[in-house]
């Protein structure tokens, strides 16, 4: 492990699993550096897992800028891949009672970390995330994103896509991350709707590019949710997804027929090819 030791108690630990994310890790860490976190007490842990590129080296190059702000940047370079193992390794290294779990392709806004920490400042179990801004480049993915932003779960709940955070009492809800596909669903459903807090600060979360990748990722998401229901059925009582009724769908379809056709086509293809899922996939 390569680390940068700073003095002072750690209030917040950010755990950032990264598998072959050399192209993105610098931007992700730079966004954290630009945050308005005030003072010390911040630890960021990059868990490079099973990388065949220079993800770890690029993260290591950011140690000095973090140190200049009085923050701690640790880099774990694990020989084996796997997001769940990376999350568990990050947890084992984390010093902060509050934990933020962040995907390497996410770009946080300046106020997100501070607002998450304030939301989690409670002795009662708490879960928090920011306001997600779904981004896409190609026309197919942009069309899909236009509809996904309007799905009630995304628009009205605290989905935690790409970044979610828990306090000490919340993290005590489970031990190590179980061997599952959808870690974010598992954590979100470990809390009741009243225990989940959405903060105003935003973050950018890019979706998969192109039809094939959209289907692959959607299928993984669907299979991951099904897996939670099979392995942890008790957690389903905490699901608060609003109904996406036919009237609402019709209204969206009339306003954006192309976007709705793309979104519905991806969802249907995922359903029809569900058995082809091969576990975790970023879709890039």
Phi, psi and omega per residue, in radians:
X1 nan 2.319 3.026
X2 -1.742 2.334 3.133
X3 -2.521 2.932 3.081
X4 -2.152 1.937 -3.078
X5 -1.515 2.244 3.045
X6 -2.177 2.824 3.141
X7 -1.630 2.847 3.117
X8 1.725 2.674 -3.121
X9 -1.247 2.499 3.095
X10 -1.547 2.184 3.100
X11 -1.612 -0.690 -3.040
X12 -2.326 2.259 3.043
X13 -1.958 2.254 3.097
X14 -1.828 2.080 -3.106
X15 -1.823 2.127 -2.957
X16 -2.216 1.566 3.086
X17 -1.224 2.458 -3.069
X18 -2.573 2.035 3.068
X19 -2.016 1.928 -3.114
X20 0.909 0.938 -3.117
X21 -1.957 0.577 -3.110
X22 -1.012 -0.591 -3.100
X23 -1.298 -0.315 -3.015
X24 -2.034 -0.398 -2.970
X25 -1.102 -0.621 3.136
X26 -1.119 -0.766 3.131
X27 -1.154 -0.679 3.121
X28 -1.105 -0.811 -3.137
X29 -1.214 -0.616 3.117
X30 -1.110 -0.661 3.106
X31 -1.119 -0.677 3.079
X32 -1.109 -0.744 3.119
X33 -1.053 -0.549 -3.133
X34 -1.425 -0.033 -3.090
X35 -1.220 2.837 -3.096
X36 -1.656 0.434 3.065
X37 -0.979 2.257 -2.997
X38 -1.753 2.016 3.032
X39 1.509 -2.695 -3.078
X40 -1.536 -2.831 3.032
X41 1.504 0.262 -3.134
X42 -2.089 2.250 3.083
X43 -2.165 2.277 3.061
X44 -2.044 2.263 -3.110
X45 -2.086 1.950 3.044
X46 -1.596 2.098 3.137
X47 -1.878 1.592 3.086
X48 -1.333 1.984 -3.031
X49 -2.098 2.087 3.094
X50 1.068 0.586 -3.066
X51 -1.388 2.440 3.000
X52 -1.861 0.092 3.073
X53 -2.020 -2.880 -3.059
X54 -1.792 0.678 3.098
X55 -0.933 -0.856 -3.085
X56 -1.105 -0.723 -3.134
X57 -1.138 -0.682 3.133
X58 -1.191 -0.633 3.061
X59 -1.178 -0.717 3.127
X60 -1.038 -0.576 3.132
X61 -1.149 -0.234 -3.126
X62 -1.651 -0.018 -3.070
X63 -1.030 -0.809 -3.069
X64 -1.094 -0.808 3.084
X65 -1.029 -0.637 3.083
X66 -1.163 -0.756 3.127
X67 -1.069 -0.629 3.126
X68 -1.073 -0.471 3.108
X69 -1.639 0.043 -3.135
X70 1.389 0.311 -3.116
X71 -1.823 2.784 -3.109
X72 -1.826 2.235 3.052
X73 -2.088 2.044 3.090
X74 -1.920 2.458 3.077
X75 -2.138 2.082 3.044
X76 -1.781 2.135 -3.134
X77 -1.894 1.649 -3.061
X78 -1.609 2.403 -3.139
X79 -1.233 -0.460 -3.081
X80 -1.741 2.523 3.086
X81 -1.511 3.087 3.120
X82 2.097 2.122 -3.076
X83 -1.174 -0.696 -3.097
X84 -1.109 -0.732 3.075
X85 -1.100 -0.642 3.121
X86 -1.166 -0.730 3.109
X87 -1.087 -0.745 -3.139
X88 -1.169 -0.672 3.092
X89 -1.143 -0.700 3.091
X90 -1.108 -0.747 3.104
X91 -1.048 -0.691 -3.118
X92 -1.151 -0.417 -3.114
X93 -1.665 -0.340 -3.033
X94 -1.146 2.411 3.114
X95 -1.818 -0.387 -3.087
X96 -1.409 2.502 3.073
X97 -1.217 -0.525 3.063
X98 -1.628 2.404 -3.081
X99 -2.192 2.336 2.996
X100 -1.993 2.236 3.104
X101 -1.866 2.047 -2.925
X102 -2.218 2.272 3.057
X103 -1.376 2.595 -3.042
X104 -1.192 -0.345 -3.134
X105 -1.613 0.084 -3.137
X106 -1.538 2.469 3.047
X107 -2.015 1.961 -3.102
X108 -1.430 2.612 3.023
X109 -1.427 2.950 -3.035
X110 -1.056 -0.620 -3.029
X111 -1.653 -0.011 -2.961
X112 -1.135 -0.887 -3.054
X113 -1.067 -0.737 -3.116
X114 -1.145 -0.726 3.139
X115 -1.187 -0.643 3.079
X116 -1.095 -0.779 3.139
X117 -1.072 -0.718 3.119
X118 -1.142 -0.686 3.139
X119 -1.162 -0.532 -3.095
X120 -1.547 -0.037 -3.057
X121 -1.327 1.351 -3.095
X122 -2.728 2.659 3.048
X123 -1.446 -0.267 3.080
X124 -1.465 2.666 3.139
X125 -1.047 2.317 -3.136
X126 -2.433 2.548 3.075
X127 -2.237 2.445 -3.119
X128 -2.549 2.674 3.015
X129 -2.682 2.979 -3.108
X130 -1.708 -3.004 3.103
X131 -1.513 1.957 -3.034
X132 -1.361 2.319 2.995
X133 -1.916 1.893 -3.110
X134 -1.368 2.201 -3.133
X135 -2.049 2.653 3.126
X136 -2.729 2.761 -3.100
X137 -1.921 -1.070 -3.090
X138 -1.197 2.801 -3.039
X139 -1.154 -0.609 3.135
X140 -1.133 -0.816 -3.137
X141 -1.206 -0.608 3.075
X142 -1.127 -0.697 3.103
X143 -1.105 -0.777 3.108
X144 -1.065 -0.767 -3.105
X145 -1.112 -0.648 -3.138
X146 -1.003 -0.695 3.138
X147 -1.381 -0.733 -3.092
X148 -1.027 -0.605 3.116
X149 -1.095 -0.440 -3.080
X150 -1.662 -0.154 3.086
X151 -1.046 2.291 -3.039
X152 -0.892 -0.691 -3.140
X153 -1.056 -0.726 -3.128
X154 -1.309 -0.625 -3.039
X155 -1.477 -0.460 -2.975
X156 -2.070 -0.251 -3.087
X157 -1.883 -2.925 3.071
X158 -2.007 1.463 -2.986
X159 -1.228 -0.534 3.112
X160 1.230 0.433 3.140
X161 -1.193 2.093 3.071
X162 1.471 -0.405 3.095
X163 -2.728 2.224 3.015
X164 -2.543 2.740 -3.037
X165 -2.442 2.600 3.118
X166 -2.418 2.691 3.037
X167 -1.631 -3.087 -3.041
X168 -1.069 -0.773 3.140
X169 -1.155 -0.578 3.095
X170 -1.240 -0.730 -3.139
X171 -1.135 -0.402 3.121
X172 -1.267 -0.107 -3.140
X173 -1.172 -0.442 3.098
X174 -2.458 2.833 3.136
X175 -1.553 -1.923 3.044
X176 -1.438 2.769 3.075
X177 -1.109 2.280 3.136
X178 -1.282 2.877 -3.132
X179 -1.385 1.496 -3.098
X180 -2.368 2.925 3.138
X181 -1.410 -0.805 -2.974
X182 -1.822 1.482 3.126
X183 -1.129 -0.645 -3.102
X184 -1.185 -0.659 3.083
X185 -1.157 -0.740 3.128
X186 -1.014 -0.815 -3.110
X187 -1.203 -0.797 -3.125
X188 -1.014 -0.766 -3.109
X189 -1.357 -0.070 3.021
X190 -1.379 -0.034 -3.139
X191 -2.216 2.545 3.053
X192 -1.282 2.785 3.094
X193 -0.950 -0.617 -3.141
X194 -1.237 -0.308 3.127
X195 -1.598 -0.114 -3.129
X196 -1.685 2.348 -3.089
X197 -2.172 2.258 3.021
X198 -1.783 2.182 3.123
X199 -1.693 2.822 -3.043
X200 -1.281 -0.514 -3.097
X201 -1.088 2.500 -3.026
X202 -1.814 3.006 2.982
X203 -2.659 2.652 3.126
X204 -1.673 2.306 -3.102
X205 -2.294 1.850 -3.109
X206 -1.366 2.484 3.088
X207 -1.741 2.997 -3.119
X208 -1.067 2.614 -3.118
X209 -1.816 2.233 3.071
X210 1.628 2.685 -3.069
X211 -0.974 -0.894 -3.059
X212 -1.063 -0.777 3.140
X213 -1.194 -0.639 3.083
X214 -1.065 -0.753 3.130
X215 -1.136 -0.765 -3.133
X216 -1.029 -0.807 -3.106
X217 -1.250 -0.726 3.106
X218 -1.068 -0.716 3.126
X219 -1.109 -0.735 3.093
X220 -1.081 -0.742 3.118
X221 -1.067 -0.791 -3.118
X222 -1.127 -0.767 3.120
X223 -1.131 -0.659 3.122
X224 -1.090 -0.712 3.102
X225 -1.158 -0.733 3.090
X226 -1.045 -0.704 -3.118
X227 -1.098 -0.700 3.090
X228 -1.035 -0.761 3.138
X229 -1.082 -0.601 3.141
X230 -1.359 -0.752 -3.037
X231 -1.537 -0.542 -3.088
X232 -2.340 1.078 -3.062
X233 -1.036 -0.461 -3.132
X234 -1.130 -0.416 -3.122
X235 -1.284 -0.355 -3.090
X236 -1.115 -0.356 3.094
X237 -1.126 -0.345 -3.132
X238 -1.625 0.044 -3.119
X239 -1.308 2.322 -3.095
X240 -2.206 0.509 -3.132
X241 -1.132 2.140 3.094
X242 -1.180 2.745 3.116
X243 -1.203 2.336 3.080
X244 -1.820 1.346 -2.977
X245 -1.262 2.908 -3.075
X246 -1.094 -0.623 3.130
X247 -1.104 -0.749 3.129
X248 -1.182 -0.719 3.118
X249 -1.092 -0.731 -3.132
X250 -1.099 -0.726 3.122
X251 -1.080 -0.742 3.115
X252 -1.146 -0.737 -3.127
X253 -1.090 -0.669 3.139
X254 -1.208 -0.615 3.141
X255 -1.334 -0.578 -3.059
X256 -2.505 1.296 -3.067
X257 -1.093 -0.638 -3.141
X258 -1.179 -0.837 3.126
X259 -1.053 -0.750 -3.121
X260 -1.159 -0.633 3.107
X261 -1.118 -0.744 3.124
X262 -1.135 -0.847 -3.112
X263 -1.057 -0.825 -3.119
X264 -1.157 -0.654 3.130
X265 -1.131 -0.736 3.095
X266 -1.102 -0.793 -3.135
X267 -1.078 -0.745 -3.134
X268 -1.186 -0.749 3.118
X269 -1.084 -0.692 3.079
X270 -1.047 -0.771 -3.126
X271 -1.109 -0.726 -3.078
X272 -1.309 -0.350 -3.092
X273 -2.052 0.430 -3.028
X274 -0.940 -0.627 -3.063
X275 -1.238 -0.149 -3.118
X276 -1.508 -0.043 -3.093
X277 -1.063 2.387 -3.116
X278 -2.122 0.559 3.072
X279 1.596 -2.599 -2.988
X280 -1.227 2.384 3.096
X281 -2.675 2.245 3.071
X282 -1.336 -0.532 3.137
X283 1.415 0.437 3.080
X284 -2.018 nan nan
